Amino acid sequence: MFCGVPSIIDVEASGFGAASYPIEIGVVLEDGSRYCSLIAPAEEWTFWKEEAEKVHHISREVLYKHGKPLKKVAEELNVFLLGQTVYSDGWVVDSPWVRQLFYTAHTEQAFKVSPLEMILTEPQMEIWHETKDGLLQNCEHKRHRASFDASIIQQTFVKTAQLIQGSVG
């Protein structure tokens, strides 16, 4: 059983399918430290879905203007996460996008991305969505962006663990 506060990673992408690529990565560590960056697309990364843009509200123009180069993002993530395991609630898509970033940047990844389900208990899973929705209702600024999402996921993990602990004790 996982004890403590997990470090969480979240990735926003250009679309929802296999042709999509990462456009923003956000991380919240167990101590609350954060990393977030927009990613300037590689030349060969051209796939774009308007539906995805409507969800994360990041335009291509914003990426080209404010996104950091791939290699810089990969290097910064390696420094920030060196040797750690970070957890994703969307591992099936987030993990390939992280790998794609590092592969395209020709940089070896120095941390692991693991599914959040690996550390969630059954009771936590049962109350996850209700708890997350409650936390979102209490947020002043609800924006679907990587660092915000990572923070909400982390808060939901902590809150569900507390609720389960409270029902046991």
Buried (B, 14 or more C-beta within 10 A) or exposed (E): EBEEBBBBBBBBBBBEEEEBBBBBBBBBBBEEEEBBBBBBBBEEBEBBBEEBBEEBEBEBEBBEEEBBEBBBBBBBBBEBBEEBBBBBBBBEBBBBBBEBBBBBBEBEBBBEBBBBEEBBEEBBEEBBEEBBEEBEEEEEEEEBBBBBBBBBBBBBBBBBBEBBEEEEE
